[in-house]
Amino acid sequence: MDRILSKVTGEKKPNRAPAAGGEISPPRSLTRTVHWHANVSSRGLKTAGVLAMSLSPAEFRKAMGCFATGVTIITLDLDGEVHGMTANAFSSVSLDPPLLLVCVDHSAHTHAHMHSKKRFGVNILAENQREISDYYARPVHTHDQAEEIAGARFDRTEKGTPILHGALAYVECRLQSAQVAGDHTIFIAEVEHVVVRQGEPLLFFRGKYRHIGEGVG
Ligand SMILES: Cc1cc2nc3c(=O)[nH]c(=O)nc-3n(C[C@H](O)[C@H](O)[C@H](O)COP(=O)(O)O)c2cc1C
């Protein structure tokens, strides 16, 4: 019988680990996973092979980058100011009740804001909003220049959450739970309000922005 035994060695914090390879800064360190292939007979362990696989953050990001996603801007109200962050580690979770999740790096400012505000919006970008994605993917981005540099303009919902002009869809959420997962936190939130508009999405695939192509059906 063939079995695979695995061990993680020298584990250090990777820089960023989004669900779909969205973040663009280089890895700080390597996480190495070593697998041994072992032959196990009825009389016990007989032979052990050598290294079968190693994994770095860059390799993990490359693999996850094969999973094409849309691009969102997470928005929060900070004492009357708009705070935004580009995110693609985003997914629906449940229909009843309506839940979604977003994974946020512990080093992002948004991480602390999500914990303190407990309310946020998710704006799903349209194909012409690439500059807005780039703008809110920078570590330092003040709201003052968002319109001038990236053409980002916002209204407010009844609850005061910023809603981006021209986004394909807007989802307003209330934080339900937060689960630490490695260097990110999975924020699960209940959806309270949605707005859907016509148009085509901005996509992200293999570290680059894309437009949607022809249907295949
Ligand atoms: C396409 C794309 C997707 C991203 N997805 C995420 C994500 O899901 N989670 C995350 O923590 N950072 C993600 N980032 C990186 C953040 O946008 C970036 O670190 C940002 O500067 C954080 O801003 P803040 O410090 O103001 O919160 C993504 C970046 C890009 C370009």
The ligand as a Tripos MOL2 file, in Angstrom:
@<TRIPOS>MOLECULE
LIG
   31    33     1     0     0
SMALL
NO_CHARGES

@<TRIPOS>ATOM
      1 C1         -6.9870   42.3480   -7.9670 C.3       1 LIG1
      2 C2         -6.6190   42.4980   -6.5090 C.ar      1 LIG1
      3 C3         -7.2710   41.7460   -5.5570 C.ar      1 LIG1
      4 C4         -6.9560   41.8530   -4.1910 C.ar      1 LIG1
      5 N1         -7.6180   41.0800   -3.2830 N.ar      1 LIG1
      6 C5         -7.3510   41.2050   -1.9650 C.ar      1 LIG1
      7 C6         -8.0850   40.4290   -1.0180 C.ar      1 LIG1
      8 O1         -9.0050   39.6840   -1.3630 O.2       1 LIG1
      9 N2         -7.7640   40.5670    0.2990 N.ar      1 LIG1
     10 C7         -6.7770   41.4120    0.7270 C.ar      1 LIG1
     11 O2         -6.5370   41.4710    1.9420 O.2       1 LIG1
     12 N3         -6.0680   42.1760   -0.1560 N.ar      1 LIG1
     13 C8         -6.3480   42.0920   -1.4860 C.ar      1 LIG1
     14 N4         -5.6660   42.8530   -2.3930 N.ar      1 LIG1
     15 C9         -4.6190   43.7750   -1.9010 C.3       1 LIG1
     16 C10        -5.1980   45.0450   -1.2430 C.3       1 LIG1
     17 O3         -6.0820   45.7100   -2.1230 O.3       1 LIG1
     18 C11        -4.0480   45.9750   -0.8490 C.3       1 LIG1
     19 O4         -3.1880   45.3170    0.0420 O.3       1 LIG1
     20 C12        -4.5240   47.3000   -0.2640 C.3       1 LIG1
     21 O5         -3.4580   48.1920   -0.3000 O.3       1 LIG1
     22 C13        -5.0210   47.2020    1.1760 C.3       1 LIG1
     23 O6         -5.4960   48.4740    1.5270 O.3       1 LIG1
     24 P1         -5.6960   48.9410    3.0390 P.3       1 LIG1
     25 O7         -4.3750   48.7920    3.7370 O.co2     1 LIG1
     26 O8         -6.1520   50.3660    2.9520 O.co2     1 LIG1
     27 O9         -6.7520   48.0750    3.6290 O.co2     1 LIG1
     28 C14        -5.9560   42.7590   -3.7690 C.ar      1 LIG1
     29 C15        -5.2860   43.5260   -4.7450 C.ar      1 LIG1
     30 C16        -5.6210   43.4020   -6.0890 C.ar      1 LIG1
     31 C17        -4.9080   44.2450   -7.1170 C.3       1 LIG1
@<TRIPOS>BOND
     1     1     2 1
     2     2     3 ar
     3     2    30 ar
     4     3     4 ar
     5     4     5 ar
     6     4    28 ar
     7     5     6 ar
     8     6     7 ar
     9     6    13 1
    10     7     8 2
    11     7     9 ar
    12     9    10 ar
    13    10    11 2
    14    10    12 ar
    15    12    13 ar
    16    13    14 ar
    17    14    15 1
    18    14    28 ar
    19    15    16 1
    20    16    17 1
    21    16    18 1
    22    18    19 1
    23    18    20 1
    24    20    21 1
    25    20    22 1
    26    22    23 1
    27    23    24 1
    28    24    25 2
    29    24    26 1
    30    24    27 1
    31    28    29 ar
    32    29    30 ar
    33    30    31 1
@<TRIPOS>SUBSTRUCTURE
     1 LIG1         1 GROUP 0 **** ****
